[in-house]
Amino acid sequence: MVDVAVMQEKIRVVESKRDALVRLLEQPDLGTLRIDVDQALEELDDLIEEFKQTFPEGAAT
């Protein structure tokens, strides 16, 4: 079983890398890859939101 604190730290790492997808999405020459990057960003945001709902910050001890 994975410790909640470990999962929270891993989510923080993933959140910190979210900006890379945002910067990539801003590239004008992305072409059809833009669809995939946009989808990845949406799924990442959903994952982060679901994690925060399941494990609120104050719940980690």
Backbone atoms as SQL, in Angstrom:
CREATE TABLE atoms (id INTEGER PRIMARY KEY, chain TEXT, resi INTEGER, resn TEXT, atom TEXT, x REAL, y REAL, z REAL);
INSERT INTO atoms VALUES
  (1, 'A', 1, 'MET', 'N', 0.843, -1.186, 0.000),
  (2, 'A', 1, 'MET', 'CA', 0.000, 0.000, 0.000),
  (3, 'A', 1, 'MET', 'C', 0.887, 1.248, 0.000),
  (4, 'A', 2, 'VAL', 'N', 0.522, 2.209, -0.823),
  (5, 'A', 2, 'VAL', 'CA', 1.308, 3.432, -0.952),
  (6, 'A', 2, 'VAL', 'C', 0.839, 4.447, 0.084),
  (7, 'A', 3, 'ASP', 'N', 1.796, 5.102, 0.707),
  (8, 'A', 3, 'ASP', 'CA', 1.517, 6.124, 1.710),
  (9, 'A', 3, 'ASP', 'C', 0.908, 7.355, 1.022),
  (10, 'A', 4, 'VAL', 'N', -0.101, 7.955, 1.661),
  (11, 'A', 4, 'VAL', 'CA', -0.769, 9.131, 1.103),
  (12, 'A', 4, 'VAL', 'C', 0.228, 10.274, 0.903),
  (13, 'A', 5, 'ALA', 'N', 1.134, 10.456, 1.843),
  (14, 'A', 5, 'ALA', 'CA', 2.126, 11.531, 1.730),
  (15, 'A', 5, 'ALA', 'C', 3.013, 11.330, 0.499),
  (16, 'A', 6, 'VAL', 'N', 3.340, 10.087, 0.192),
  (17, 'A', 6, 'VAL', 'CA', 4.150, 9.794, -0.990),
  (18, 'A', 6, 'VAL', 'C', 3.354, 10.125, -2.254),
  (19, 'A', 7, 'MET', 'N', 2.079, 9.754, -2.269),
  (20, 'A', 7, 'MET', 'CA', 1.239, 10.067, -3.430),
  (21, 'A', 7, 'MET', 'C', 1.092, 11.573, -3.603),
  (22, 'A', 8, 'GLN', 'N', 0.913, 12.296, -2.492),
  (23, 'A', 8, 'GLN', 'CA', 0.791, 13.751, -2.579),
  (24, 'A', 8, 'GLN', 'C', 2.061, 14.374, -3.158),
  (25, 'A', 9, 'GLU', 'N', 3.193, 13.879, -2.753),
  (26, 'A', 9, 'GLU', 'CA', 4.456, 14.406, -3.284),
  (27, 'A', 9, 'GLU', 'C', 4.566, 14.129, -4.781),
  (28, 'A', 10, 'LYS', 'N', 4.160, 12.947, -5.198),
  (29, 'A', 10, 'LYS', 'CA', 4.220, 12.604, -6.620),
  (30, 'A', 10, 'LYS', 'C', 3.267, 13.472, -7.433),
  (31, 'A', 11, 'ILE', 'N', 2.101, 13.765, -6.880),
  (32, 'A', 11, 'ILE', 'CA', 1.148, 14.649, -7.568),
  (33, 'A', 11, 'ILE', 'C', 1.735, 16.055, -7.674),
  (34, 'A', 12, 'ARG', 'N', 2.424, 16.517, -6.632),
  (35, 'A', 12, 'ARG', 'CA', 3.076, 17.839, -6.688),
  (36, 'A', 12, 'ARG', 'C', 4.119, 17.887, -7.798),
  (37, 'A', 13, 'VAL', 'N', 4.853, 16.813, -7.971),
  (38, 'A', 13, 'VAL', 'CA', 5.859, 16.752, -9.039),
  (39, 'A', 13, 'VAL', 'C', 5.168, 16.829, -10.401),
  (40, 'A', 14, 'VAL', 'N', 4.097, 16.072, -10.562),
  (41, 'A', 14, 'VAL', 'CA', 3.353, 16.093, -11.825),
  (42, 'A', 14, 'VAL', 'C', 2.782, 17.490, -12.076),
  (43, 'A', 15, 'GLU', 'N', 2.226, 18.112, -11.034),
  (44, 'A', 15, 'GLU', 'CA', 1.687, 19.468, -11.161),
  (45, 'A', 15, 'GLU', 'C', 2.757, 20.457, -11.611),
  (46, 'A', 16, 'SER', 'N', 3.957, 20.296, -11.094),
  (47, 'A', 16, 'SER', 'CA', 5.032, 21.217, -11.439),
  (48, 'A', 16, 'SER', 'C', 5.451, 21.090, -12.908),
  (49, 'A', 17, 'LYS', 'N', 5.175, 19.952, -13.500),
  (50, 'A', 17, 'LYS', 'CA', 5.538, 19.736, -14.905),
  (51, 'A', 17, 'LYS', 'C', 4.398, 20.100, -15.857),
  (52, 'A', 18, 'ARG', 'N', 3.249, 20.468, -15.301),
  (53, 'A', 18, 'ARG', 'CA', 2.095, 20.837, -16.111),
  (54, 'A', 18, 'ARG', 'C', 2.415, 22.021, -17.030),
  (55, 'A', 19, 'ASP', 'N', 3.218, 22.941, -16.534),
  (56, 'A', 19, 'ASP', 'CA', 3.575, 24.123, -17.321),
  (57, 'A', 19, 'ASP', 'C', 4.255, 23.765, -18.639),
  (58, 'A', 20, 'ALA', 'N', 4.958, 22.658, -18.664),
  (59, 'A', 20, 'ALA', 'CA', 5.608, 22.226, -19.905),
  (60, 'A', 20, 'ALA', 'C', 4.565, 21.948, -20.983),
  (61, 'A', 21, 'LEU', 'N', 3.449, 21.331, -20.605),
  (62, 'A', 21, 'LEU', 'CA', 2.376, 21.088, -21.570),
  (63, 'A', 21, 'LEU', 'C', 1.742, 22.395, -22.018),
  (64, 'A', 22, 'VAL', 'N', 1.562, 23.321, -21.087),
  (65, 'A', 22, 'VAL', 'CA', 0.975, 24.612, -21.431),
  (66, 'A', 22, 'VAL', 'C', 1.872, 25.354, -22.424),
  (67, 'A', 23, 'ARG', 'N', 3.181, 25.351, -22.158),
  (68, 'A', 23, 'ARG', 'CA', 4.113, 26.012, -23.076),
  (69, 'A', 23, 'ARG', 'C', 4.110, 25.350, -24.448),
  (70, 'A', 24, 'LEU', 'N', 4.029, 24.030, -24.466),
  (71, 'A', 24, 'LEU', 'CA', 3.982, 23.302, -25.729),
  (72, 'A', 24, 'LEU', 'C', 2.723, 23.660, -26.504),
  (73, 'A', 25, 'LEU', 'N', 1.621, 23.785, -25.804),
  (74, 'A', 25, 'LEU', 'CA', 0.348, 24.121, -26.434),
  (75, 'A', 25, 'LEU', 'C', 0.393, 25.507, -27.079),
  (76, 'A', 26, 'GLU', 'N', 1.238, 26.380, -26.570),
  (77, 'A', 26, 'GLU', 'CA', 1.357, 27.744, -27.100),
  (78, 'A', 26, 'GLU', 'C', 2.200, 27.818, -28.370),
  (79, 'A', 27, 'GLN', 'N', 2.848, 26.736, -28.742),
  (80, 'A', 27, 'GLN', 'CA', 3.695, 26.729, -29.941),
  (81, 'A', 27, 'GLN', 'C', 2.820, 26.831, -31.196),
  (82, 'A', 28, 'PRO', 'N', 3.117, 27.781, -32.069),
  (83, 'A', 28, 'PRO', 'CA', 2.275, 27.976, -33.253),
  (84, 'A', 28, 'PRO', 'C', 2.407, 26.865, -34.301),
  (85, 'A', 29, 'ASP', 'N', 3.510, 26.143, -34.302),
  (86, 'A', 29, 'ASP', 'CA', 3.749, 25.137, -35.339),
  (87, 'A', 29, 'ASP', 'C', 3.484, 23.708, -34.840),
  (88, 'A', 30, 'LEU', 'N', 2.573, 23.559, -33.914),
  (89, 'A', 30, 'LEU', 'CA', 2.304, 22.263, -33.298),
  (90, 'A', 30, 'LEU', 'C', 1.495, 21.340, -34.215),
  (91, 'A', 31, 'GLY', 'N', 0.695, 21.925, -35.079),
  (92, 'A', 31, 'GLY', 'CA', -0.096, 21.122, -36.025),
  (93, 'A', 31, 'GLY', 'C', -1.127, 20.263, -35.314),
  (94, 'A', 32, 'THR', 'N', -1.297, 19.038, -35.833),
  (95, 'A', 32, 'THR', 'CA', -2.312, 18.150, -35.267),
  (96, 'A', 32, 'THR', 'C', -1.927, 17.612, -33.896),
  (97, 'A', 33, 'LEU', 'N', -0.663, 17.752, -33.516),
  (98, 'A', 33, 'LEU', 'CA', -0.229, 17.331, -32.185),
  (99, 'A', 33, 'LEU', 'C', -0.905, 18.159, -31.098),
  (100, 'A', 34, 'ARG', 'N', -1.387, 19.341, -31.474),
  (101, 'A', 34, 'ARG', 'CA', -2.085, 20.225, -30.534),
  (102, 'A', 34, 'ARG', 'C', -3.264, 19.501, -29.874),
  (103, 'A', 35, 'ILE', 'N', -3.962, 18.673, -30.637),
  (104, 'A', 35, 'ILE', 'CA', -5.114, 17.923, -30.110),
  (105, 'A', 35, 'ILE', 'C', -4.659, 16.999, -28.982),
  (106, 'A', 36, 'ASP', 'N', -3.555, 16.293, -29.199),
  (107, 'A', 36, 'ASP', 'CA', -3.041, 15.365, -28.186),
  (108, 'A', 36, 'ASP', 'C', -2.549, 16.094, -26.945),
  (109, 'A', 37, 'VAL', 'N', -1.881, 17.210, -27.138),
  (110, 'A', 37, 'VAL', 'CA', -1.368, 17.980, -26.006),
  (111, 'A', 37, 'VAL', 'C', -2.530, 18.544, -25.200),
  (112, 'A', 38, 'ASP', 'N', -3.542, 19.056, -25.899),
  (113, 'A', 38, 'ASP', 'CA', -4.720, 19.590, -25.224),
  (114, 'A', 38, 'ASP', 'C', -5.423, 18.496, -24.415),
  (115, 'A', 39, 'GLN', 'N', -5.555, 17.320, -25.005),
  (116, 'A', 39, 'GLN', 'CA', -6.184, 16.184, -24.310),
  (117, 'A', 39, 'GLN', 'C', -5.372, 15.790, -23.085),
  (118, 'A', 40, 'ALA', 'N', -4.057, 15.732, -23.214),
  (119, 'A', 40, 'ALA', 'CA', -3.195, 15.377, -22.083),
  (120, 'A', 40, 'ALA', 'C', -3.349, 16.385, -20.957),
  (121, 'A', 41, 'LEU', 'N', -3.433, 17.647, -21.302),
  (122, 'A', 41, 'LEU', 'CA', -3.596, 18.698, -20.303),
  (123, 'A', 41, 'LEU', 'C', -4.939, 18.558, -19.580),
  (124, 'A', 42, 'GLU', 'N', -5.988, 18.289, -20.330),
  (125, 'A', 42, 'GLU', 'CA', -7.307, 18.104, -19.722),
  (126, 'A', 42, 'GLU', 'C', -7.307, 16.896, -18.779),
  (127, 'A', 43, 'GLU', 'N', -6.730, 15.800, -19.208),
  (128, 'A', 43, 'GLU', 'CA', -6.698, 14.593, -18.380),
  (129, 'A', 43, 'GLU', 'C', -5.841, 14.793, -17.137),
  (130, 'A', 44, 'LEU', 'N', -4.740, 15.510, -17.289),
  (131, 'A', 44, 'LEU', 'CA', -3.886, 15.806, -16.146),
  (132, 'A', 44, 'LEU', 'C', -4.630, 16.657, -15.124),
  (133, 'A', 45, 'ASP', 'N', -5.342, 17.673, -15.610),
  (134, 'A', 45, 'ASP', 'CA', -6.117, 18.522, -14.709),
  (135, 'A', 45, 'ASP', 'C', -7.196, 17.718, -13.988),
  (136, 'A', 46, 'ASP', 'N', -7.862, 16.812, -14.714),
  (137, 'A', 46, 'ASP', 'CA', -8.885, 15.959, -14.096),
  (138, 'A', 46, 'ASP', 'C', -8.265, 15.071, -13.017),
  (139, 'A', 47, 'LEU', 'N', -7.125, 14.481, -13.320),
  (140, 'A', 47, 'LEU', 'CA', -6.443, 13.605, -12.367),
  (141, 'A', 47, 'LEU', 'C', -6.071, 14.362, -11.093),
  (142, 'A', 48, 'ILE', 'N', -5.521, 15.546, -11.259),
  (143, 'A', 48, 'ILE', 'CA', -5.111, 16.353, -10.109),
  (144, 'A', 48, 'ILE', 'C', -6.332, 16.738, -9.275),
  (145, 'A', 49, 'GLU', 'N', -7.405, 17.141, -9.938),
  (146, 'A', 49, 'GLU', 'CA', -8.627, 17.527, -9.230),
  (147, 'A', 49, 'GLU', 'C', -9.221, 16.342, -8.461),
  (148, 'A', 50, 'GLU', 'N', -9.285, 15.186, -9.095),
  (149, 'A', 50, 'GLU', 'CA', -9.813, 13.994, -8.427),
  (150, 'A', 50, 'GLU', 'C', -8.950, 13.604, -7.225),
  (151, 'A', 51, 'PHE', 'N', -7.640, 13.715, -7.377),
  (152, 'A', 51, 'PHE', 'CA', -6.755, 13.391, -6.263),
  (153, 'A', 51, 'PHE', 'C', -7.005, 14.337, -5.091),
  (154, 'A', 52, 'LYS', 'N', -7.141, 15.626, -5.390),
  (155, 'A', 52, 'LYS', 'CA', -7.355, 16.612, -4.321),
  (156, 'A', 52, 'LYS', 'C', -8.698, 16.403, -3.635),
  (157, 'A', 53, 'GLN', 'N', -9.692, 15.954, -4.386),
  (158, 'A', 53, 'GLN', 'CA', -10.997, 15.673, -3.771),
  (159, 'A', 53, 'GLN', 'C', -10.917, 14.422, -2.890),
  (160, 'A', 54, 'THR', 'N', -10.164, 13.443, -3.331),
  (161, 'A', 54, 'THR', 'CA', -10.045, 12.201, -2.587),
  (162, 'A', 54, 'THR', 'C', -9.150, 12.344, -1.363),
  (163, 'A', 55, 'PHE', 'N', -8.070, 13.080, -1.522),
  (164, 'A', 55, 'PHE', 'CA', -7.093, 13.277, -0.440),
  (165, 'A', 55, 'PHE', 'C', -6.865, 14.768, -0.220),
  (166, 'A', 56, 'PRO', 'N', -7.751, 15.416, 0.529),
  (167, 'A', 56, 'PRO', 'CA', -7.555, 16.842, 0.809),
  (168, 'A', 56, 'PRO', 'C', -6.222, 17.077, 1.524),
  (169, 'A', 57, 'GLU', 'N', -5.631, 18.226, 1.331),
  (170, 'A', 57, 'GLU', 'CA', -4.312, 18.545, 1.915),
  (171, 'A', 57, 'GLU', 'C', -4.269, 18.276, 3.404),
  (172, 'A', 58, 'GLY', 'N', -5.287, 18.629, 4.136),
  (173, 'A', 58, 'GLY', 'CA', -5.282, 18.476, 5.593),
  (174, 'A', 58, 'GLY', 'C', -5.361, 17.032, 6.059),
  (175, 'A', 59, 'ALA', 'N', -5.666, 16.102, 5.153),
  (176, 'A', 59, 'ALA', 'CA', -5.853, 14.702, 5.555),
  (177, 'A', 59, 'ALA', 'C', -4.523, 13.981, 5.771),
  (178, 'A', 60, 'ALA', 'N', -3.441, 14.493, 5.197),
  (179, 'A', 60, 'ALA', 'CA', -2.137, 13.825, 5.324),
  (180, 'A', 60, 'ALA', 'C', -1.578, 14.060, 6.717),
  (181, 'A', 61, 'THR', 'N', -1.215, 12.955, 7.353),
  (182, 'A', 61, 'THR', 'CA', -0.649, 13.094, 8.702),
  (183, 'A', 61, 'THR', 'C', 0.683, 12.392, 8.765);
